[in-house]
């Protein structure tokens, strides 16, 4: 398997190649969850300095994401993206009565 920065060098994407030498990929894991709720939790298997980008899509109405230990509650409607350290910041989403898929 060739390195991504080599492919960008060969295809004249010099700025991207320089970035990729330091950070091979902006994604290390992709998790897809299909559920109606996510109880409040922290991701204990992550390192504190790792950030998750959580995106939810579906045909559901208004819902709120609770970041209880930092006392924040935000709209988590379809298409919203949230970046957080999931080990430090606990998070959860109330039940929705429709289809919802989250990408982490």
Biotite code that builds the C-alpha atoms (Angstrom):
import biotite.structure as struc

atoms = struc.array([
    struc.Atom([0.000, 0.000, 0.000], chain_id="A", res_id=1, res_name="UNK", atom_name="CA", element="C"),
    struc.Atom([1.563, 3.293, -1.031], chain_id="A", res_id=2, res_name="UNK", atom_name="CA", element="C"),
    struc.Atom([1.636, 6.346, 1.175], chain_id="A", res_id=3, res_name="UNK", atom_name="CA", element="C"),
    struc.Atom([-0.967, 8.999, 0.464], chain_id="A", res_id=4, res_name="UNK", atom_name="CA", element="C"),
    struc.Atom([1.553, 11.862, 0.401], chain_id="A", res_id=5, res_name="UNK", atom_name="CA", element="C"),
    struc.Atom([3.421, 10.100, -2.452], chain_id="A", res_id=6, res_name="UNK", atom_name="CA", element="C"),
    struc.Atom([0.238, 10.044, -4.542], chain_id="A", res_id=7, res_name="UNK", atom_name="CA", element="C"),
    struc.Atom([-0.333, 13.738, -3.924], chain_id="A", res_id=8, res_name="UNK", atom_name="CA", element="C"),
    struc.Atom([3.299, 14.538, -4.848], chain_id="A", res_id=9, res_name="UNK", atom_name="CA", element="C"),
    struc.Atom([2.845, 12.720, -8.137], chain_id="A", res_id=10, res_name="UNK", atom_name="CA", element="C"),
    struc.Atom([-0.400, 14.549, -8.859], chain_id="A", res_id=11, res_name="UNK", atom_name="CA", element="C"),
    struc.Atom([0.818, 18.099, -8.197], chain_id="A", res_id=12, res_name="UNK", atom_name="CA", element="C"),
    struc.Atom([-0.954, 18.644, -4.863], chain_id="A", res_id=13, res_name="UNK", atom_name="CA", element="C"),
    struc.Atom([2.148, 19.959, -3.099], chain_id="A", res_id=14, res_name="UNK", atom_name="CA", element="C"),
    struc.Atom([0.358, 21.734, -0.220], chain_id="A", res_id=15, res_name="UNK", atom_name="CA", element="C"),
    struc.Atom([-1.677, 18.650, 0.563], chain_id="A", res_id=16, res_name="UNK", atom_name="CA", element="C"),
    struc.Atom([1.413, 16.436, 0.302], chain_id="A", res_id=17, res_name="UNK", atom_name="CA", element="C"),
    struc.Atom([3.232, 18.562, 2.886], chain_id="A", res_id=18, res_name="UNK", atom_name="CA", element="C"),
    struc.Atom([0.314, 18.273, 5.313], chain_id="A", res_id=19, res_name="UNK", atom_name="CA", element="C"),
    struc.Atom([-0.050, 14.542, 4.781], chain_id="A", res_id=20, res_name="UNK", atom_name="CA", element="C"),
    struc.Atom([3.609, 13.927, 5.650], chain_id="A", res_id=21, res_name="UNK", atom_name="CA", element="C"),
    struc.Atom([2.765, 15.103, 9.164], chain_id="A", res_id=22, res_name="UNK", atom_name="CA", element="C"),
    struc.Atom([-0.751, 13.700, 9.437], chain_id="A", res_id=23, res_name="UNK", atom_name="CA", element="C"),
    struc.Atom([-1.403, 10.708, 7.216], chain_id="A", res_id=24, res_name="UNK", atom_name="CA", element="C"),
    struc.Atom([-5.156, 10.821, 7.569], chain_id="A", res_id=25, res_name="UNK", atom_name="CA", element="C"),
    struc.Atom([-7.714, 12.995, 9.229], chain_id="A", res_id=26, res_name="UNK", atom_name="CA", element="C"),
    struc.Atom([-9.754, 9.860, 9.877], chain_id="A", res_id=27, res_name="UNK", atom_name="CA", element="C"),
    struc.Atom([-8.542, 6.937, 11.954], chain_id="A", res_id=28, res_name="UNK", atom_name="CA", element="C"),
    struc.Atom([-11.887, 5.266, 12.641], chain_id="A", res_id=29, res_name="UNK", atom_name="CA", element="C"),
    struc.Atom([-15.379, 5.477, 11.218], chain_id="A", res_id=30, res_name="UNK", atom_name="CA", element="C"),
    struc.Atom([-18.267, 4.237, 13.317], chain_id="A", res_id=31, res_name="UNK", atom_name="CA", element="C"),
    struc.Atom([-21.821, 4.124, 12.033], chain_id="A", res_id=32, res_name="UNK", atom_name="CA", element="C"),
    struc.Atom([-24.597, 3.849, 14.615], chain_id="A", res_id=33, res_name="UNK", atom_name="CA", element="C"),
    struc.Atom([-28.257, 3.323, 13.810], chain_id="A", res_id=34, res_name="UNK", atom_name="CA", element="C"),
    struc.Atom([-30.292, 3.989, 16.901], chain_id="A", res_id=35, res_name="UNK", atom_name="CA", element="C"),
    struc.Atom([-33.127, 5.969, 18.379], chain_id="A", res_id=36, res_name="UNK", atom_name="CA", element="C"),
    struc.Atom([-31.189, 7.256, 21.403], chain_id="A", res_id=37, res_name="UNK", atom_name="CA", element="C"),
    struc.Atom([-27.668, 7.432, 22.812], chain_id="A", res_id=38, res_name="UNK", atom_name="CA", element="C"),
    struc.Atom([-27.622, 7.347, 26.615], chain_id="A", res_id=39, res_name="UNK", atom_name="CA", element="C"),
    struc.Atom([-25.220, 9.764, 28.294], chain_id="A", res_id=40, res_name="UNK", atom_name="CA", element="C"),
    struc.Atom([-21.695, 8.306, 28.239], chain_id="A", res_id=41, res_name="UNK", atom_name="CA", element="C"),
    struc.Atom([-17.985, 8.987, 27.812], chain_id="A", res_id=42, res_name="UNK", atom_name="CA", element="C"),
    struc.Atom([-15.789, 7.007, 25.428], chain_id="A", res_id=43, res_name="UNK", atom_name="CA", element="C"),
    struc.Atom([-13.280, 5.488, 27.832], chain_id="A", res_id=44, res_name="UNK", atom_name="CA", element="C"),
    struc.Atom([-11.289, 3.731, 25.097], chain_id="A", res_id=45, res_name="UNK", atom_name="CA", element="C"),
    struc.Atom([-10.222, 7.051, 23.512], chain_id="A", res_id=46, res_name="UNK", atom_name="CA", element="C"),
    struc.Atom([-7.281, 9.218, 24.463], chain_id="A", res_id=47, res_name="UNK", atom_name="CA", element="C"),
    struc.Atom([-8.237, 12.589, 25.927], chain_id="A", res_id=48, res_name="UNK", atom_name="CA", element="C"),
    struc.Atom([-6.472, 14.454, 23.100], chain_id="A", res_id=49, res_name="UNK", atom_name="CA", element="C"),
    struc.Atom([-8.469, 12.639, 20.415], chain_id="A", res_id=50, res_name="UNK", atom_name="CA", element="C"),
    struc.Atom([-11.455, 14.497, 19.010], chain_id="A", res_id=51, res_name="UNK", atom_name="CA", element="C"),
    struc.Atom([-14.542, 12.913, 17.528], chain_id="A", res_id=52, res_name="UNK", atom_name="CA", element="C"),
    struc.Atom([-16.551, 14.596, 14.814], chain_id="A", res_id=53, res_name="UNK", atom_name="CA", element="C"),
    struc.Atom([-20.093, 13.351, 15.352], chain_id="A", res_id=54, res_name="UNK", atom_name="CA", element="C"),
    struc.Atom([-22.626, 13.816, 12.553], chain_id="A", res_id=55, res_name="UNK", atom_name="CA", element="C"),
    struc.Atom([-26.244, 12.743, 12.631], chain_id="A", res_id=56, res_name="UNK", atom_name="CA", element="C"),
    struc.Atom([-28.567, 12.366, 9.652], chain_id="A", res_id=57, res_name="UNK", atom_name="CA", element="C"),
    struc.Atom([-32.125, 11.187, 9.338], chain_id="A", res_id=58, res_name="UNK", atom_name="CA", element="C"),
    struc.Atom([-35.718, 12.224, 8.969], chain_id="A", res_id=59, res_name="UNK", atom_name="CA", element="C"),
    struc.Atom([-36.326, 13.096, 12.601], chain_id="A", res_id=60, res_name="UNK", atom_name="CA", element="C"),
    struc.Atom([-37.589, 16.257, 14.258], chain_id="A", res_id=61, res_name="UNK", atom_name="CA", element="C"),
    struc.Atom([-35.770, 18.515, 16.702], chain_id="A", res_id=62, res_name="UNK", atom_name="CA", element="C"),
    struc.Atom([-33.543, 16.737, 19.215], chain_id="A", res_id=63, res_name="UNK", atom_name="CA", element="C"),
    struc.Atom([-30.956, 17.939, 21.744], chain_id="A", res_id=64, res_name="UNK", atom_name="CA", element="C"),
    struc.Atom([-27.466, 16.630, 22.502], chain_id="A", res_id=65, res_name="UNK", atom_name="CA", element="C"),
    struc.Atom([-26.540, 16.933, 26.152], chain_id="A", res_id=66, res_name="UNK", atom_name="CA", element="C"),
    struc.Atom([-22.936, 17.524, 27.188], chain_id="A", res_id=67, res_name="UNK", atom_name="CA", element="C"),
    struc.Atom([-23.871, 17.248, 30.844], chain_id="A", res_id=68, res_name="UNK", atom_name="CA", element="C"),
    struc.Atom([-20.508, 17.466, 32.582], chain_id="A", res_id=69, res_name="UNK", atom_name="CA", element="C"),
    struc.Atom([-19.815, 20.840, 30.932], chain_id="A", res_id=70, res_name="UNK", atom_name="CA", element="C"),
    struc.Atom([-23.468, 21.909, 31.276], chain_id="A", res_id=71, res_name="UNK", atom_name="CA", element="C"),
    struc.Atom([-24.146, 22.468, 27.592], chain_id="A", res_id=72, res_name="UNK", atom_name="CA", element="C"),
    struc.Atom([-27.160, 21.341, 25.607], chain_id="A", res_id=73, res_name="UNK", atom_name="CA", element="C"),
    struc.Atom([-27.248, 21.982, 21.859], chain_id="A", res_id=74, res_name="UNK", atom_name="CA", element="C"),
    struc.Atom([-29.576, 21.405, 18.911], chain_id="A", res_id=75, res_name="UNK", atom_name="CA", element="C"),
    struc.Atom([-28.649, 18.128, 17.242], chain_id="A", res_id=76, res_name="UNK", atom_name="CA", element="C"),
    struc.Atom([-30.855, 18.251, 14.191], chain_id="A", res_id=77, res_name="UNK", atom_name="CA", element="C"),
    struc.Atom([-30.095, 16.278, 11.043], chain_id="A", res_id=78, res_name="UNK", atom_name="CA", element="C"),
    struc.Atom([-26.842, 17.393, 9.406], chain_id="A", res_id=79, res_name="UNK", atom_name="CA", element="C"),
    struc.Atom([-25.316, 18.996, 12.501], chain_id="A", res_id=80, res_name="UNK", atom_name="CA", element="C"),
    struc.Atom([-21.638, 18.186, 13.172], chain_id="A", res_id=81, res_name="UNK", atom_name="CA", element="C"),
    struc.Atom([-20.148, 18.331, 16.666], chain_id="A", res_id=82, res_name="UNK", atom_name="CA", element="C"),
    struc.Atom([-16.439, 18.081, 17.493], chain_id="A", res_id=83, res_name="UNK", atom_name="CA", element="C"),
    struc.Atom([-15.487, 17.062, 21.024], chain_id="A", res_id=84, res_name="UNK", atom_name="CA", element="C"),
    struc.Atom([-13.101, 14.992, 23.093], chain_id="A", res_id=85, res_name="UNK", atom_name="CA", element="C"),
    struc.Atom([-15.490, 12.148, 23.805], chain_id="A", res_id=86, res_name="UNK", atom_name="CA", element="C"),
    struc.Atom([-13.378, 10.819, 26.655], chain_id="A", res_id=87, res_name="UNK", atom_name="CA", element="C"),
    struc.Atom([-13.494, 14.119, 28.554], chain_id="A", res_id=88, res_name="UNK", atom_name="CA", element="C"),
    struc.Atom([-16.908, 15.410, 27.525], chain_id="A", res_id=89, res_name="UNK", atom_name="CA", element="C"),
    struc.Atom([-19.799, 13.093, 28.269], chain_id="A", res_id=90, res_name="UNK", atom_name="CA", element="C"),
    struc.Atom([-22.517, 13.176, 25.631], chain_id="A", res_id=91, res_name="UNK", atom_name="CA", element="C"),
    struc.Atom([-25.931, 11.725, 24.931], chain_id="A", res_id=92, res_name="UNK", atom_name="CA", element="C"),
    struc.Atom([-28.979, 12.186, 22.745], chain_id="A", res_id=93, res_name="UNK", atom_name="CA", element="C"),
    struc.Atom([-32.587, 11.695, 23.826], chain_id="A", res_id=94, res_name="UNK", atom_name="CA", element="C"),
    struc.Atom([-34.861, 9.225, 22.081], chain_id="A", res_id=95, res_name="UNK", atom_name="CA", element="C"),
    struc.Atom([-36.236, 10.150, 18.672], chain_id="A", res_id=96, res_name="UNK", atom_name="CA", element="C"),
    struc.Atom([-39.259, 8.431, 17.167], chain_id="A", res_id=97, res_name="UNK", atom_name="CA", element="C"),
    struc.Atom([-37.884, 8.144, 13.677], chain_id="A", res_id=98, res_name="UNK", atom_name="CA", element="C"),
    struc.Atom([-34.808, 7.007, 11.764], chain_id="A", res_id=99, res_name="UNK", atom_name="CA", element="C"),
    struc.Atom([-31.432, 8.385, 12.820], chain_id="A", res_id=100, res_name="UNK", atom_name="CA", element="C"),
    struc.Atom([-27.898, 7.427, 11.819], chain_id="A", res_id=101, res_name="UNK", atom_name="CA", element="C"),
    struc.Atom([-24.763, 8.881, 13.413], chain_id="A", res_id=102, res_name="UNK", atom_name="CA", element="C"),
    struc.Atom([-21.272, 8.890, 11.952], chain_id="A", res_id=103, res_name="UNK", atom_name="CA", element="C"),
    struc.Atom([-18.393, 9.231, 14.402], chain_id="A", res_id=104, res_name="UNK", atom_name="CA", element="C"),
])
